[in-house]
Amino acid sequence: MILGAIAALLVAVWPSARDAAYTAALIAHLARPLRAGPLHRWTGTPAHESVAIPSPGRPLAATLFRPAGTSRGAGLILVHGLNPRGKDDPLLVWVADLFARSGFVVLMPDFTGFRALAPRAGDVDEIVASARYLSERVAGGRPDNVGLVAFSFGAGPTVVAAADPGARDCVRFVVSFGGYYDLVNVINFATTGWYEYREHRGQVTPLHWLRWIFLKFNLDLLSDPLDRAILGEIARREQEPPDPRAADLTPEGRAVYALVLNRDPARVPELLKQVDSKVLDQIARLSPSRAMKDLRTTLFIAHSNPDPSIPFTESLHLAEAAADPARVHLLLVGGFRHVQPQFPPLTWSSFWNFYLDEGRRLFVWVYRLVRAGA
């Protein structure tokens, strides 16, 4: 009887202990990106294959990773964000391999707009199609058997996709790392450096290239070919005013250019009203702010503080907008610069002043994420 009780206890405790070990290993890997680590010693190499995902526009090329051992009850989709390498980026392949070694079936598609550095509402449709594709291929007793993991500018459309009727019944959780709540706020930050949410507010010097990225994103939405040519050349050269070519822009082109050059946070709403409706429609459709009322899934939100690309206040807003606070896991971290790990060298000082607290909070957040896929 005693042996039976001990056996039952071990069976009950083992999954939690195993996932605690996986969590510690994942964090150790984060400190040494693209290098071999504990999971490479503990686990077999995942199988991977190239697949094509049916989607509204065209079939999506994707890579599917399968664990060498037993799979979890939920699969993961890695959304690569704005990345010209897409699913083939070495860092993302490394992350997909680590998750597969932790027991997840991982799908990494090439998303059309993200890879072209021009996110569009069509990317949301592609994420929805990918979620349905993976859901049909993951064994598990629950219909919500897909987790979505997204970074930076890819996180907003991913949250929107999770709230879409075509995917929300199969999505168990969403990870937004360095994401945003509303693109209008991000545009304000990129052009003026202003961030604000409740008592958190301030203004920093924005990254020079951020404003030009917004311009490059939206060139194809401009109806006049001369506007596209002039603004494309200005964006390519990241040309600060005065630029004599701007005098030849149409009112539509001048409105976009004025928004990009603006440095005054108070003027952003007024300038946006002058921008063409096609641009405003894309901003709205890619913003989670419009979709949070339909989101039913668990949210894992992480953000570096400070963050030079997307302000951490966006994640605070995203967390508070969720319908069920009990299903939100929010983490603000200091060991990242936007989405890139930048842990300080391990010394006695950094151990007591950084690793002890940050490591504990990061461990709890990652452990809950790993357990969500059980």
MARSE-319543 format. One record per residue (C-alpha): residue in one letter; x, y negated, z negated. Coordinates in Angstrom, 1 decimal, m for minus. Layout:
<milos>
<milo code="A" x="X" y="Y" z="Z"/>
...
</milos>
This chain:
<milos>
<milo code="M" x="0.0" y="0.0" z="0.0"/>
<milo code="I" x="2.8" y="m2.4" z="m0.9"/>
<milo code="L" x="4.6" y="m1.6" z="2.3"/>
<milo code="G" x="1.4" y="m2.2" z="4.3"/>
<milo code="A" x="1.0" y="m5.6" z="2.6"/>
<milo code="I" x="4.6" y="m6.5" z="3.4"/>
<milo code="A" x="4.1" y="m5.4" z="7.0"/>
<milo code="A" x="0.9" y="m7.5" z="7.3"/>
<milo code="L" x="2.7" y="m10.5" z="5.8"/>
<milo code="L" x="5.6" y="m10.2" z="8.3"/>
<milo code="V" x="3.2" y="m10.0" z="11.2"/>
<milo code="A" x="1.3" y="m13.1" z="10.0"/>
<milo code="V" x="4.5" y="m15.0" z="9.3"/>
<milo code="W" x="6.6" y="m13.9" z="12.3"/>
<milo code="P" x="5.0" y="m16.1" z="15.0"/>
<milo code="S" x="5.4" y="m19.2" z="12.8"/>
<milo code="A" x="9.0" y="m18.3" z="11.9"/>
<milo code="R" x="9.8" y="m17.5" z="15.6"/>
<milo code="D" x="8.4" y="m20.8" z="16.7"/>
<milo code="A" x="10.3" y="m22.7" z="14.0"/>
<milo code="A" x="13.5" y="m21.2" z="15.4"/>
<milo code="Y" x="12.4" y="m22.1" z="19.0"/>
<milo code="T" x="11.7" y="m25.7" z="17.8"/>
<milo code="A" x="15.1" y="m26.0" z="16.1"/>
<milo code="A" x="16.8" y="m24.7" z="19.3"/>
<milo code="L" x="14.9" y="m27.1" z="21.6"/>
<milo code="I" x="16.0" y="m30.0" z="19.5"/>
<milo code="A" x="19.6" y="m28.8" z="19.5"/>
<milo code="H" x="19.4" y="m28.6" z="23.3"/>
<milo code="L" x="18.2" y="m32.2" z="23.5"/>
<milo code="A" x="21.3" y="m33.3" z="21.8"/>
<milo code="R" x="23.4" y="m31.7" z="24.5"/>
<milo code="P" x="21.5" y="m32.1" z="27.8"/>
<milo code="L" x="22.3" y="m29.7" z="30.7"/>
<milo code="R" x="24.5" y="m27.5" z="28.6"/>
<milo code="A" x="24.1" y="m23.9" z="27.4"/>
<milo code="G" x="22.8" y="m23.5" z="23.9"/>
<milo code="P" x="20.9" y="m21.2" z="21.4"/>
<milo code="L" x="18.0" y="m20.4" z="23.8"/>
<milo code="H" x="20.4" y="m19.1" z="26.4"/>
<milo code="R" x="22.0" y="m16.7" z="23.9"/>
<milo code="W" x="18.6" y="m15.6" z="22.4"/>
<milo code="T" x="16.5" y="m15.1" z="25.5"/>
<milo code="G" x="16.7" y="m13.6" z="29.0"/>
<milo code="T" x="16.8" y="m15.7" z="32.1"/>
<milo code="P" x="13.3" y="m16.7" z="33.3"/>
<milo code="A" x="12.1" y="m15.6" z="36.7"/>
<milo code="H" x="11.2" y="m18.4" z="39.1"/>
<milo code="E" x="9.5" y="m18.5" z="42.5"/>
<milo code="S" x="8.5" y="m21.1" z="45.0"/>
<milo code="V" x="4.7" y="m21.4" z="45.4"/>
<milo code="A" x="2.2" y="m23.7" z="47.3"/>
<milo code="I" x="m0.7" y="m25.3" z="45.4"/>
<milo code="P" x="m3.8" y="m26.0" z="47.4"/>
<milo code="S" x="m4.7" y="m29.7" z="46.9"/>
<milo code="P" x="m6.9" y="m32.3" z="48.5"/>
<milo code="G" x="m4.2" y="m33.9" z="50.7"/>
<milo code="R" x="m1.8" y="m31.2" z="51.5"/>
<milo code="P" x="m0.4" y="m28.0" z="49.8"/>
<milo code="L" x="2.0" y="m29.0" z="47.0"/>
<milo code="A" x="5.4" y="m27.3" z="46.9"/>
<milo code="A" x="6.1" y="m26.1" z="43.4"/>
<milo code="T" x="8.4" y="m23.9" z="41.3"/>
<milo code="L" x="6.8" y="m21.4" z="38.9"/>
<milo code="F" x="8.9" y="m20.2" z="35.9"/>
<milo code="R" x="8.0" y="m17.0" z="34.0"/>
<milo code="P" x="9.5" y="m16.0" z="30.7"/>
<milo code="A" x="11.6" y="m12.9" z="30.6"/>
<milo code="G" x="9.6" y="m11.7" z="27.5"/>
<milo code="T" x="6.0" y="m12.1" z="26.4"/>
<milo code="S" x="4.2" y="m15.2" z="27.6"/>
<milo code="R" x="2.2" y="m17.6" z="25.4"/>
<milo code="G" x="m1.5" y="m18.2" z="25.7"/>
<milo code="A" x="m1.0" y="m21.5" z="27.5"/>
<milo code="G" x="1.1" y="m22.5" z="30.4"/>
<milo code="L" x="2.8" y="m25.8" z="31.0"/>
<milo code="I" x="2.9" y="m28.2" z="33.9"/>
<milo code="L" x="5.9" y="m30.6" z="34.0"/>
<milo code="V" x="4.9" y="m33.9" z="35.7"/>
<milo code="H" x="8.2" y="m35.4" z="37.0"/>
<milo code="G" x="7.2" y="m39.1" z="37.1"/>
<milo code="L" x="8.9" y="m41.5" z="39.5"/>
<milo code="N" x="11.8" y="m39.5" z="40.7"/>
<milo code="P" x="13.1" y="m39.2" z="44.3"/>
<milo code="R" x="14.3" y="m35.7" z="43.5"/>
<milo code="G" x="10.9" y="m34.6" z="42.2"/>
<milo code="K" x="10.8" y="m31.0" z="41.0"/>
<milo code="D" x="14.4" y="m30.4" z="42.0"/>
<milo code="D" x="15.9" y="m32.9" z="39.5"/>
<milo code="P" x="18.5" y="m30.9" z="37.6"/>
<milo code="L" x="17.4" y="m32.3" z="34.2"/>
<milo code="L" x="13.8" y="m31.3" z="34.8"/>
<milo code="V" x="14.8" y="m27.9" z="36.0"/>
<milo code="W" x="16.8" y="m27.5" z="32.8"/>
<milo code="V" x="13.8" y="m28.6" z="30.7"/>
<milo code="A" x="11.5" y="m26.2" z="32.6"/>
<milo code="D" x="13.9" y="m23.3" z="31.9"/>
<milo code="L" x="14.0" y="m24.1" z="28.2"/>
<milo code="F" x="10.2" y="m24.1" z="27.9"/>
<milo code="A" x="10.1" y="m20.8" z="29.8"/>
<milo code="R" x="12.7" y="m19.4" z="27.4"/>
<milo code="S" x="10.4" y="m20.5" z="24.6"/>
<milo code="G" x="7.6" y="m18.3" z="26.1"/>
<milo code="F" x="5.7" y="m20.7" z="28.3"/>
<milo code="V" x="4.8" y="m20.1" z="31.9"/>
<milo code="V" x="5.9" y="m23.4" z="33.5"/>
<milo code="L" x="4.8" y="m24.9" z="36.8"/>
<milo code="M" x="6.7" y="m27.8" z="38.3"/>
<milo code="P" x="5.1" y="m29.3" z="41.4"/>
<milo code="D" x="6.3" y="m32.0" z="43.7"/>
<milo code="F" x="3.8" y="m34.9" z="43.4"/>
<milo code="T" x="3.6" y="m36.9" z="46.5"/>
<milo code="G" x="3.4" y="m40.5" z="45.2"/>
<milo code="F" x="5.7" y="m40.0" z="42.3"/>
<milo code="R" x="8.5" y="m38.6" z="44.5"/>
<milo code="A" x="8.0" y="m41.4" z="47.0"/>
<milo code="L" x="8.3" y="m43.9" z="44.0"/>
<milo code="A" x="4.8" y="m45.1" z="44.8"/>
<milo code="P" x="2.2" y="m43.6" z="42.4"/>
<milo code="R" x="m1.4" y="m43.5" z="43.7"/>
<milo code="A" x="m4.7" y="m42.2" z="42.6"/>
<milo code="G" x="m4.0" y="m39.2" z="44.8"/>
<milo code="D" x="m1.4" y="m38.1" z="42.3"/>
<milo code="V" x="m4.1" y="m37.7" z="39.7"/>
<milo code="D" x="m6.0" y="m35.4" z="42.2"/>
<milo code="E" x="m2.8" y="m33.4" z="42.6"/>
<milo code="I" x="m2.3" y="m33.0" z="38.9"/>
<milo code="V" x="m5.9" y="m31.8" z="38.6"/>
<milo code="A" x="m5.4" y="m29.2" z="41.4"/>
<milo code="S" x="m2.1" y="m28.1" z="39.7"/>
<milo code="A" x="m3.9" y="m27.6" z="36.4"/>
<milo code="R" x="m6.6" y="m25.4" z="38.0"/>
<milo code="Y" x="m4.0" y="m23.4" z="39.9"/>
<milo code="L" x="m2.0" y="m22.6" z="36.7"/>
<milo code="S" x="m5.1" y="m21.9" z="34.6"/>
<milo code="E" x="m6.0" y="m19.1" z="37.0"/>
<milo code="R" x="m2.5" y="m17.5" z="36.6"/>
<milo code="V" x="m2.0" y="m17.6" z="32.8"/>
<milo code="A" x="m3.2" y="m14.7" z="30.8"/>
<milo code="G" x="m5.0" y="m15.7" z="27.6"/>
<milo code="G" x="m8.3" y="m15.5" z="25.8"/>
<milo code="R" x="m9.2" y="m19.2" z="26.0"/>
<milo code="P" x="m10.4" y="m21.2" z="29.0"/>
<milo code="D" x="m8.2" y="m24.2" z="27.9"/>
<milo code="N" x="m4.9" y="m22.5" z="28.7"/>
<milo code="V" x="m2.9" y="m25.3" z="30.3"/>
<milo code="G" x="m0.7" y="m28.0" z="28.7"/>
<milo code="L" x="0.4" y="m31.1" z="30.7"/>
<milo code="V" x="3.9" y="m32.6" z="29.9"/>
<milo code="A" x="4.6" y="m35.9" z="31.5"/>
<milo code="F" x="7.2" y="m38.6" z="31.1"/>
<milo code="S" x="7.3" y="m42.4" z="31.7"/>
<milo code="F" x="5.2" y="m43.7" z="34.5"/>
<milo code="G" x="4.0" y="m40.1" z="35.2"/>
<milo code="A" x="2.3" y="m40.0" z="31.8"/>
<milo code="G" x="m0.5" y="m42.4" z="32.6"/>
<milo code="P" x="m1.9" y="m40.6" z="35.6"/>
<milo code="T" x="m1.5" y="m37.3" z="33.7"/>
<milo code="V" x="m3.7" y="m38.5" z="30.9"/>
<milo code="V" x="m6.2" y="m39.6" z="33.5"/>
<milo code="A" x="m6.1" y="m36.2" z="35.1"/>
<milo code="A" x="m6.7" y="m34.5" z="31.8"/>
<milo code="A" x="m9.9" y="m36.4" z="31.4"/>
<milo code="D" x="m11.1" y="m35.6" z="34.9"/>
<milo code="P" x="m14.1" y="m33.2" z="35.1"/>
<milo code="G" x="m12.1" y="m31.0" z="37.5"/>
<milo code="A" x="m9.4" y="m30.3" z="34.8"/>
<milo code="R" x="m10.5" y="m31.2" z="31.3"/>
<milo code="D" x="m12.1" y="m27.8" z="30.6"/>
<milo code="C" x="m8.7" y="m26.0" z="31.2"/>
<milo code="V" x="m6.4" y="m28.5" z="29.6"/>
<milo code="R" x="m5.5" y="m27.7" z="26.0"/>
<milo code="F" x="m3.1" y="m30.5" z="25.3"/>
<milo code="V" x="m1.3" y="m33.4" z="27.0"/>
<milo code="V" x="2.2" y="m34.7" z="26.2"/>
<milo code="S" x="2.9" y="m38.4" z="26.9"/>
<milo code="F" x="6.5" y="m39.2" z="26.4"/>
<milo code="G" x="7.3" y="m42.9" z="27.0"/>
<milo code="G" x="3.9" y="m43.4" z="28.7"/>
<milo code="Y" x="1.4" y="m46.2" z="28.8"/>
<milo code="Y" x="m2.2" y="m47.1" z="28.0"/>
<milo code="D" x="m2.9" y="m49.8" z="30.6"/>
<milo code="L" x="m0.8" y="m50.7" z="33.7"/>
<milo code="V" x="m1.7" y="m54.4" z="33.3"/>
<milo code="N" x="0.2" y="m54.5" z="30.0"/>
<milo code="V" x="3.1" y="m52.8" z="31.6"/>
<milo code="I" x="3.2" y="m55.3" z="34.5"/>
<milo code="N" x="3.1" y="m58.1" z="31.9"/>
<milo code="F" x="6.1" y="m56.5" z="30.1"/>
<milo code="A" x="8.0" y="m55.8" z="33.3"/>
<milo code="T" x="7.7" y="m59.4" z="34.5"/>
<milo code="T" x="7.7" y="m61.5" z="31.3"/>
<milo code="G" x="9.0" y="m59.2" z="28.6"/>
<milo code="W" x="5.8" y="m59.6" z="26.5"/>
<milo code="Y" x="4.4" y="m56.8" z="24.4"/>
<milo code="E" x="1.5" y="m56.8" z="22.0"/>
<milo code="Y" x="m0.8" y="m54.5" z="20.1"/>
<milo code="R" x="m2.4" y="m55.6" z="16.8"/>
<milo code="E" x="0.4" y="m56.8" z="14.5"/>
<milo code="H" x="3.2" y="m55.6" z="16.8"/>
<milo code="R" x="4.1" y="m58.4" z="19.3"/>
<milo code="G" x="7.1" y="m60.1" z="20.7"/>
<milo code="Q" x="9.0" y="m61.0" z="23.9"/>
<milo code="V" x="12.3" y="m59.6" z="25.2"/>
<milo code="T" x="14.3" y="m60.2" z="28.3"/>
<milo code="P" x="12.8" y="m57.7" z="30.8"/>
<milo code="L" x="15.0" y="m55.4" z="32.8"/>
<milo code="H" x="15.8" y="m57.2" z="36.1"/>
<milo code="W" x="14.8" y="m54.3" z="38.3"/>
<milo code="L" x="11.4" y="m53.6" z="36.8"/>
<milo code="R" x="9.6" y="m56.4" z="38.5"/>
<milo code="W" x="11.0" y="m55.3" z="41.9"/>
<milo code="I" x="9.8" y="m51.8" z="41.3"/>
<milo code="F" x="6.3" y="m53.1" z="40.9"/>
<milo code="L" x="6.7" y="m54.9" z="44.2"/>
<milo code="K" x="8.1" y="m51.9" z="46.0"/>
<milo code="F" x="5.2" y="m49.7" z="44.6"/>
<milo code="N" x="2.6" y="m51.8" z="46.3"/>
<milo code="L" x="3.9" y="m52.8" z="49.7"/>
<milo code="D" x="1.8" y="m50.3" z="51.5"/>
<milo code="L" x="m1.4" y="m51.7" z="49.9"/>
<milo code="L" x="m0.8" y="m55.1" z="51.6"/>
<milo code="S" x="m2.9" y="m55.4" z="54.8"/>
<milo code="D" x="m0.6" y="m57.8" z="56.7"/>
<milo code="P" x="2.5" y="m56.2" z="58.3"/>
<milo code="L" x="4.5" y="m59.5" z="58.0"/>
<milo code="D" x="3.8" y="m59.6" z="54.2"/>
<milo code="R" x="5.0" y="m56.0" z="54.0"/>
<milo code="A" x="8.2" y="m56.8" z="55.9"/>
<milo code="I" x="9.0" y="m60.0" z="54.1"/>
<milo code="L" x="8.3" y="m58.7" z="50.6"/>
<milo code="G" x="10.0" y="m55.4" z="51.4"/>
<milo code="E" x="13.2" y="m57.2" z="52.3"/>
<milo code="I" x="13.0" y="m59.5" z="49.2"/>
<milo code="A" x="12.4" y="m56.4" z="47.0"/>
<milo code="R" x="15.2" y="m54.5" z="48.6"/>
<milo code="R" x="17.6" y="m57.4" z="47.9"/>
<milo code="E" x="16.0" y="m58.1" z="44.5"/>
<milo code="Q" x="16.1" y="m61.7" z="45.7"/>
<milo code="E" x="15.3" y="m64.3" z="43.0"/>
<milo code="P" x="13.6" y="m67.6" z="44.2"/>
<milo code="P" x="13.8" y="m69.8" z="46.0"/>
<milo code="D" x="13.5" y="m67.6" z="49.1"/>
<milo code="P" x="12.6" y="m69.4" z="52.3"/>
<milo code="R" x="10.9" y="m66.4" z="53.8"/>
<milo code="A" x="8.2" y="m66.6" z="51.2"/>
<milo code="A" x="6.7" y="m69.6" z="53.0"/>
<milo code="D" x="5.5" y="m67.3" z="55.8"/>
<milo code="L" x="3.5" y="m65.1" z="53.5"/>
<milo code="T" x="m0.3" y="m64.9" z="53.7"/>
<milo code="P" x="m2.4" y="m65.8" z="50.6"/>
<milo code="E" x="m2.5" y="m62.1" z="49.8"/>
<milo code="G" x="1.2" y="m61.8" z="49.9"/>
<milo code="R" x="1.8" y="m65.0" z="48.0"/>
<milo code="A" x="m0.4" y="m63.7" z="45.2"/>
<milo code="V" x="1.6" y="m60.5" z="44.7"/>
<milo code="Y" x="4.9" y="m62.5" z="45.0"/>
<milo code="A" x="3.7" y="m65.0" z="42.4"/>
<milo code="L" x="2.8" y="m62.2" z="40.0"/>
<milo code="V" x="6.2" y="m60.6" z="40.4"/>
<milo code="L" x="8.1" y="m63.8" z="39.8"/>
<milo code="N" x="6.0" y="m65.0" z="36.8"/>
<milo code="R" x="7.7" y="m65.3" z="33.4"/>
<milo code="D" x="4.7" y="m66.6" z="31.4"/>
<milo code="P" x="2.5" y="m63.9" z="29.7"/>
<milo code="A" x="m0.5" y="m66.3" z="29.5"/>
<milo code="R" x="m0.6" y="m66.5" z="33.3"/>
<milo code="V" x="m0.8" y="m62.8" z="34.0"/>
<milo code="P" x="m4.6" y="m62.5" z="33.8"/>
<milo code="E" x="m5.1" y="m65.5" z="36.1"/>
<milo code="L" x="m2.5" y="m64.2" z="38.6"/>
<milo code="L" x="m4.0" y="m60.8" z="38.7"/>
<milo code="K" x="m7.4" y="m62.2" z="39.8"/>
<milo code="Q" x="m5.7" y="m63.5" z="42.9"/>
<milo code="V" x="m4.3" y="m60.1" z="43.9"/>
<milo code="D" x="m6.0" y="m58.0" z="46.5"/>
<milo code="S" x="m8.7" y="m55.7" z="45.3"/>
<milo code="K" x="m6.8" y="m52.6" z="46.7"/>
<milo code="V" x="m3.9" y="m53.3" z="44.3"/>
<milo code="L" x="m6.2" y="m53.9" z="41.4"/>
<milo code="D" x="m8.1" y="m50.7" z="42.1"/>
<milo code="Q" x="m4.9" y="m48.6" z="42.0"/>
<milo code="I" x="m3.9" y="m50.3" z="38.7"/>
<milo code="A" x="m7.3" y="m49.4" z="37.2"/>
<milo code="R" x="m7.3" y="m45.8" z="38.5"/>
<milo code="L" x="m3.8" y="m45.1" z="37.2"/>
<milo code="S" x="m4.5" y="m46.5" z="33.7"/>
<milo code="P" x="m5.6" y="m44.2" z="30.9"/>
<milo code="S" x="m7.6" y="m47.0" z="29.3"/>
<milo code="R" x="m10.5" y="m46.3" z="31.7"/>
<milo code="A" x="m10.4" y="m42.5" z="31.0"/>
<milo code="M" x="m9.9" y="m42.1" z="27.2"/>
<milo code="K" x="m13.7" y="m41.9" z="26.6"/>
<milo code="D" x="m13.7" y="m38.7" z="28.6"/>
<milo code="L" x="m10.6" y="m37.1" z="27.1"/>
<milo code="R" x="m11.3" y="m34.0" z="25.1"/>
<milo code="T" x="m7.8" y="m32.5" z="24.6"/>
<milo code="T" x="m5.1" y="m32.8" z="21.9"/>
<milo code="L" x="m2.6" y="m35.6" z="22.5"/>
<milo code="F" x="1.1" y="m35.4" z="21.7"/>
<milo code="I" x="2.5" y="m38.9" z="22.1"/>
<milo code="A" x="6.2" y="m39.8" z="21.7"/>
<milo code="H" x="7.9" y="m43.1" z="22.4"/>
<milo code="S" x="11.3" y="m44.6" z="21.8"/>
<milo code="N" x="11.4" y="m47.7" z="19.8"/>
<milo code="P" x="12.7" y="m50.0" z="21.2"/>
<milo code="D" x="12.0" y="m49.1" z="24.8"/>
<milo code="P" x="13.3" y="m51.3" z="27.6"/>
<milo code="S" x="11.0" y="m49.9" z="30.3"/>
<milo code="I" x="7.6" y="m49.4" z="28.8"/>
<milo code="P" x="6.9" y="m51.0" z="25.3"/>
<milo code="F" x="6.2" y="m48.7" z="22.4"/>
<milo code="T" x="3.0" y="m50.6" z="21.8"/>
<milo code="E" x="1.4" y="m48.8" z="24.8"/>
<milo code="S" x="1.7" y="m45.5" z="22.9"/>
<milo code="L" x="0.2" y="m47.0" z="19.8"/>
<milo code="H" x="m2.8" y="m48.2" z="21.8"/>
<milo code="L" x="m3.1" y="m44.8" z="23.5"/>
<milo code="A" x="m3.1" y="m43.0" z="20.2"/>
<milo code="E" x="m5.7" y="m45.3" z="18.7"/>
<milo code="A" x="m8.0" y="m45.0" z="21.8"/>
<milo code="A" x="m8.3" y="m41.2" z="21.4"/>
<milo code="A" x="m11.8" y="m40.1" z="20.3"/>
<milo code="D" x="m10.6" y="m37.7" z="17.6"/>
<milo code="P" x="m7.6" y="m39.0" z="15.5"/>
<milo code="A" x="m7.1" y="m35.6" z="14.0"/>
<milo code="R" x="m6.0" y="m34.3" z="17.5"/>
<milo code="V" x="m3.4" y="m37.0" z="18.0"/>
<milo code="H" x="0.3" y="m36.4" z="17.1"/>
<milo code="L" x="2.2" y="m39.7" z="17.4"/>
<milo code="L" x="6.0" y="m40.0" z="17.1"/>
<milo code="L" x="8.1" y="m43.1" z="17.4"/>
<milo code="V" x="11.8" y="m42.2" z="17.8"/>
<milo code="G" x="15.1" y="m44.0" z="17.7"/>
<milo code="G" x="17.2" y="m41.3" z="19.3"/>
<milo code="F" x="16.1" y="m42.0" z="22.9"/>
<milo code="R" x="16.4" y="m44.8" z="25.4"/>
<milo code="H" x="13.1" y="m44.7" z="27.1"/>
<milo code="V" x="13.0" y="m40.9" z="27.9"/>
<milo code="Q" x="16.8" y="m40.2" z="27.8"/>
<milo code="P" x="18.2" y="m38.7" z="24.6"/>
<milo code="Q" x="20.9" y="m40.8" z="23.0"/>
<milo code="F" x="21.6" y="m39.3" z="19.7"/>
<milo code="P" x="24.4" y="m41.0" z="17.7"/>
<milo code="P" x="27.6" y="m38.9" z="16.9"/>
<milo code="L" x="27.1" y="m36.8" z="13.8"/>
<milo code="T" x="28.8" y="m38.3" z="10.8"/>
<milo code="W" x="27.9" y="m38.5" z="7.1"/>
<milo code="S" x="26.5" y="m41.9" z="7.6"/>
<milo code="S" x="24.4" y="m41.0" z="10.7"/>
<milo code="F" x="23.2" y="m37.8" z="8.9"/>
<milo code="W" x="21.8" y="m39.7" z="5.9"/>
<milo code="N" x="20.6" y="m42.8" z="7.8"/>
<milo code="F" x="19.3" y="m41.2" z="11.0"/>
<milo code="Y" x="19.3" y="m37.5" z="11.4"/>
<milo code="L" x="17.6" y="m36.6" z="8.1"/>
<milo code="D" x="14.5" y="m38.6" z="8.7"/>
<milo code="E" x="14.4" y="m38.6" z="12.5"/>
<milo code="G" x="15.2" y="m34.9" z="12.6"/>
<milo code="R" x="12.5" y="m34.0" z="10.2"/>
<milo code="R" x="9.8" y="m36.0" z="12.1"/>
<milo code="L" x="11.0" y="m34.7" z="15.5"/>
<milo code="F" x="11.0" y="m31.1" z="14.2"/>
<milo code="V" x="7.4" y="m31.4" z="13.0"/>
<milo code="W" x="6.2" y="m32.9" z="16.3"/>
<milo code="V" x="8.0" y="m30.4" z="18.5"/>
<milo code="Y" x="6.9" y="m27.5" z="16.2"/>
<milo code="R" x="3.2" y="m28.5" z="16.5"/>
<milo code="L" x="3.7" y="m28.7" z="20.3"/>
<milo code="V" x="5.2" y="m25.2" z="20.5"/>
<milo code="R" x="2.4" y="m23.8" z="18.3"/>
<milo code="A" x="m0.2" y="m25.5" z="20.5"/>
<milo code="G" x="0.7" y="m23.1" z="23.2"/>
<milo code="A" x="0.3" y="m19.9" z="21.1"/>
</milos>
